[in-house]
Amino acid sequence: MTSEALDIQSEPEGDIAEPILVRLTATQISLHWEAISIGILNGLRVGPIDDMEVVKARLLQAILRRYLECWVIVPITKQRQILGVITTLFSGDMYAGEKTLIIYSLYRYEKMEQHLWPSLLKTLLTYAKANNCHRLIAYTEFDRVVELATSLGAKTSVRLLEWEV
């Protein structure tokens, strides 16, 4: 899987390898949609997709309307190669009055060392708090992701029950 270079306004000093998480503008999303959409589609927790172009169009529309937020993982270097893509959305419990930030999809184009994830998580937690969320949640089928999340302080006792219809 290949990724693209991303044009981000600020130019860093030096060449630091640790990645950062950047929320994209509509212009950046439109310019890099092909690479971004591949990451989003690969990160979705869904079965086979019948019409990929329809799903891509729906995702782009949701992102451009800000129903979904699109983030990229990029290194702090002058060449901003996209290392991964994350989408998030807000949800809430109107009865309990709690707002939640949900990681809708997460995909990395390249392997990332475990020690790099805490700073990326901190960005999402800070964003969630700034938007009056009570929690950040994500879904996964992968034991490795559960292990990583646990090591980063996630509570993993809640289980998703699923029935196909």
N, C-alpha and C positions, 0 to 999 in steps of 0.2 A: 504494500500500500504506500503510495507516495503522498506527500503533503506539499503545500506551497509556502512561499514566503509571504509574510503579511506586513503591510505598511502601517506602522503605528507611529503616531506623531512624535513622541519623545525619542531622542537618540541617547542611548546609554553610554557611559564612559567605560572603556575597557570591554572585555569579553567574558562575562560571567555566565557559567553554565546552568545555574539554578533557574528553573522555569517560573514564570508568573502566570496568573490567570487574568485574562483581559476580557471584559464584556464588550462585544462588538457593536458598532453603529450599523444602521441600515445600509449605509454606503459600503462599509467593509464587508458586510454579509453578502450584498449583491455582487461585489467584485470577486469574492472568493467562494461563491455558492457551490460550485462543483466539488471542490475539496471538502468544504464544510458539510455538504449534504451526504457525502459518502461516510464521513465520520458519524453523523447523527444516525443515519440508517443502520450502520453497523452497531451502534450503541443501543438501539431500541430493543426492548424486551418483547418482541413479537415473533410470531411464526412467519411462514412464507408470505410475502407480499405479492398480491396478484398484479397490481398496476403500479409499478415503482414511480412512474412519472406523476401520477395523481397524488401519491403520498408525498413526494418531494414538493409538489406545488402547494399542498395543504400545509406542510411544515414551513415552507418559505412564507406563506401568507400569515401563519401564526406568529412567526418570528418578527416579520416586518410590522405586524400590528401589536407587538410586544406582549402577546399572550404567553409566548415562550421567550425566554431570554437565552441568547446564544453567547457562549464564552469559548475562548480558545486558550489552550496551554501553549505558551511560547517561551523560548529561552530568552534571558536578558542578554541578547547579543545584537549586533547591528543587522545580522541576517535573521529576521524573525520567522523561522521555519515553524509551521504549525505542528506541534507534537501531539495534540489531542483536542477534542471538542466535547463540551459539556452543554447540555440545555437544562434550564430550570424553569419552573413555573410556581406561581403562588396558588395555594389552596387554603381553605379555611373551614372551620367548624362553626357555623353561625350560631349554634345553640350554646356551645362552650365559649364562644368568642375568641377562639384561638386561630391564628394564622400560621401557615406552614410553608416553608420553601421546599419544594420537591426537586430532587435531581431526576429529571425525566429521562435523560440519556447521558452516557459517558462512554467515550471511545478514545483510545490512545493509538496513534499511528506507530509509535515506537515504544519499546519497553522503557519504563521509568523506575528508577531505584526507589525503594520504600521510603527512604529518608526525605524524598522530595515532596511527598504528599501532604505533610502537615501544613506547609505554608499555603498550598492550594486550598486545603480545607478551611484554613483560617480566613481566607478571602471570602469564601461562601458563607461562613458563619457570621462574619462582619456584615456582609450584605444582607443576610437574613435579619440580623438584629436591627440594622438601620431601617429595615422595612417592617418593623414591629412583629416579626415572626417569633413564635415560641419554640420552634424546632426546625431542624433540617432533616429530611428523610430521603431515603433512596431504596430502591428494590434491586435485588440481584438473585441470580441462580447459581452464582459462582462462589464456592467455598473460599477461594483465595481472596475474593473481595470482602467477604465476611470477616476473615482473619485480619485483613488490613484495616477494615473499619473498626474492629474491636481494639486493635492496637492503637488506634487514633481516638479512642474513648467513646465509640458508639455503643449504644445499648442495642443488642441484637436479639433480645428475647421475644420480640413480637414476630409472629409468623404470618405470612400471607397464605390464605386458603383460596384455592382457585378451582373452579369447575368449568370445563369447556361446555359451551351450549351450541 
